[in-house]
Structures are given as structure tokens and as C-alpha cells.
Amino acid sequence: MDLNLEDDNLGSSLNQVSSEKASDHHSQEKEVRKLKSPYVGMFFETLEEAGQYYEDYGRQEGFWTRIRSSSKYRSQSNEVTGRLFVCAHEGKHVMQTQKEDDLKEKDEKAENDEVETCDMQIEKKRRRSCSTVKCGCEANMRVLHDKWTSRWKVSIFSDIHNHKIVSPARRMMMKSNKHMPDAAKDLTEAFQRQNLQISKVPSMFGGARNIGFDNRDCYNHLRNVRHKELEYGDAKSVLNYFRKKQAENPQFFYAIQCDEDGRATNFFWVDSRSRTAYQYFGDVVTFDTNRTNKYDMPFAPFTGVNHHFQSIQFGCALLQDETESTFLWLFETWLEAMGGRHPLCIIIDQDLAMKGAIAKIFPTARHRLCIWHIMKKFGEKLSHVYYQKSNFKTGMKKCIWATYRVEDFEEQWKKLIEEHELGQNEWLQQLYEMREPWVPVYNRSTFFAGINTTGHSEGTNSFFDDFVTSTTNLREFVVKF
């Protein structure tokens, strides 16, 4: 539906790649000049300049930095007079067991103090393990404000590390070098919309070793985008997306059913092209459900065929359950979207809830059961005769497919039942009683466009299985559809 727009966005993102790589090349040329090691007595114009210089120096030498502490005047003034920059490996790693022992001792002391106990429980939740990167490294740089020159002077500097520094080949993946350009973010989003491999994005920028991001950063960016889009909740986000599509094209139709508490339970939508196609090819409709999304909601597409026998969509829904009341709402809503035009026939599987809802909403439509689902059950229900070296399997297929009069079918059926002594089989009895919706001879006078199974609906379901998983949320599913 939005292929032209998406292609334009993808093209603009690709154009940004070359310009982004060119700017990165110029910035890399600037960094070729090696920075001098800081020394005691070295001056900087601002505190930010001093911190940036030490960070760039660490990036050059293979370590990343952080601020350890800042000193201020003893007066109430908040003015900083000095700052200590350290290697990120500075400090001591605290084992989790040791922290739990400390908290246990505090809990025992606060046993009779209700307020203090509550504070300790909050502290226990907030406490986290220190990163194992800390190994007591003493490399640091301290700067102090020189009031005579109004500049910042290095008073202490140590460049002795007690750990291995990052090799030149891996320095682009250091934490301080982590950076994902806007062009890469746009390209990642464009690839995701077009269902292309996200792992291709870093290689288009020169490979992970030459840039400051990798595949994981691309997926993290998409995760952040999803969180931003779902700021007001998943269902709310879907509603906003439907409103946007309807504003772009008034023929886009959607409906959302809510429960007694006002929570969205069922979603239905159909675009303008599907509504137009139904007016030409809506005589035969297949309907089936499948579960492939984060909330395990049944996905229910309405499918038909065009004059080239290609599958076409007549709308779809995400449902809370598969009860008759849910199907009643869905079929009524779908009929409203299609201008009240009833199909001539509907093909479904052996679902009693679907069957009951179809009988009420489409009383004039010819209801047919998927013969493929029925035929595959013969091997399960009648394995003792179906797979034996007998003529039961061949005879049953001829009885179902090669009879052209109702009398011939009924005669051959009874003959097979008596010959193989299956008169007491309850499943066969039930199947014979409901023979009209699935046996071809009873439907030869009705136009079914060459369809006798729900294979087209199942093909649609399997198609979407390539793009959605059990973790796909509602908005992602709708957008990909």
C-alpha cells in the first residue's frame, strides 16, 4: 500500500550513507594526529575541554574514562573548583554475596523499626552489582581551577594501568566510541519496514570494526523506536495508526471492540483496495485463524481469489478468542465494511463456533467445510484399515471424488462401510450425517471458483509467519500487514 513512499525513504537513507561515510572519513583524518599525553602543569581553557581531552586520549590509547568526583568551595556556592577523571576500570568490584550479607545485618538491626525496615527493602531492590570491569586501576587525571589565569590546570596525572588496554583493531567498539549516525538509524528503520535483513546495515557503513555500532545497536535502536511508538499503550498505538491510515484514505475501514472495562479486545481492518476487489471477486471467501503474535491473539484473514486464481485479501482481524460471540461481531463488522453484500459461499474448517456465527450472519450463503482437513483425519481415526493392504483407502477416495450423482456416492459409501465392518464407528457416522457441506457431489451445482479447501487462508497465514513471531506486538503486526 505504501511501497512508493517506503522506497523513497529507503532511497534517501541510502543517499545519506555516502555523505555520512564521507564526513566520518574527514573526522577520522582529524584524529590521525596523535594526542600528547597529559602532564602536570598542562592548562585547559574550560573544564569541559579538559574532560574531552582525557576522553579522546583514552580513546586513542585503548581505554575509556569516567568522572570520579568533583570538588567545590566549602561555602554554599555550587561552583566546581576541581575534578578527578579516572579510567573506567577504577574501583573495586563488590561481590553480590557480600552485599547480601551487609543488607542482612542491616535488616536484623532494623527488625523492630517498621519505617527503617521499609527503607531497607527499598534499598535492597535498588542495589545492583558493580560491573566486573572494575579492577582497581589507578590511572587518573586531576584538574584544578587556577584563579590567577582563570584556566584549568592538571595537578595530578598517572598513566599506569593494571589491565590490558583495548587493541587497535577493537577500539572502534569501545564504549566511548559507540555512536550510531542518524543515517544508519534511518536506514535501519527503512530496512525493518521493507522486511530486509537488519544485519546488512553495519556492513553498508564499512563493517563493525570501522564504525561505532554493530548489529546489536541496530536492534536496540528499533527497540527504542517501538517503545516510543507504544508510549500510550499497544492498543492505543494501533488505534492511532488506524486513524492515520483513514486520514490518508477515507476508504480505509477499521473497527475495534472493547469489553465492559473499556479495554480493546478485537481489531478489524480492511484497506480500500481489498474493498474494491471484493466487489469483483467476493463470490467465494475462505476463512481460517492462526496464532502468531505477542499476545497469542488469533489472526483471522478473509481470503479469496481473482481471475488469475491468485490469493487476494478481503480484510483481516486480530481476535481475543474464537467463541461464537466474537465471530458474530467480526462477521457483522466485515459485512458492514463490504457494503452489506453477502458472499455466495464461505469455506471454513470444522469449527462449531464459526459454523454457528455463519448460519446467523450469512443465512443465504453456501457453507462448505475444508475437505483437506477432513481427508487427513481418515488416517488418524481409521489407521487400522486406512494403512492396511486393502482397497479401503482407494475406494474411499473414489467414493468422495469420483461420484457425480448423490445416489452413487451414498451407495458406494454404504458398500465400503459394510465391507470393512465400520458400521459402529461413531466418527464415520457423524461424518456421513454432515456430508453435504464437504462432499463434492453435493456442491457441484454451486460456484466455488475451483476452491474446496481453506488453503488460500492458510497460505496467507504461512506468508505472515516469515515476518512475525511470538514476540511481535499489535502495532508491529498491523504495520507489517
Buried (B, 14 or more C-beta within 10 A) or exposed (E): BEEEEEEEBBEEBBEBBEEBBEEBEEEEEEEEEEBEEBEEEBEBEEBEBBBEBBBBBBBBBBBBBBEBEEEEEEEEEEEEBBBBBBBBBBBEEEEEEEBEEEBEEBBEEBEEEEEBBEEBEEEBEEBEEBEEBBBEBEBBBBBBBEEEEEBBBBBEBBBEBEBEBBEEEEBBBBEBBEEBBEBBBBBBBBBBBEEBEBEEBBEBBBEBEEBBBBBEBBBBBBEEBBEEBBEEEBBBBBBEBBEEBBEEEEEBBBBBBEEEEEEBBBBBBBBBBBBEBBEEBBBBBBBBBBEBBBEEBBBBBBBBBEEEEEBBBBBBBBBBEBEBEBBBBBBBBBBEBBEEEBBBBBBBBBBEBBBBBBEEBBEEBBBBBBBBBBBEEBEEEBEEBBEEEEEBBEBBEEBBEEBEEBEEBBEBBEEBBEEBEBEEBEEBEEBBEEBBBBBBBBBEEEEBBEBBBBBBBBBBBEEBEEEBEEEBBBBBBBBEB
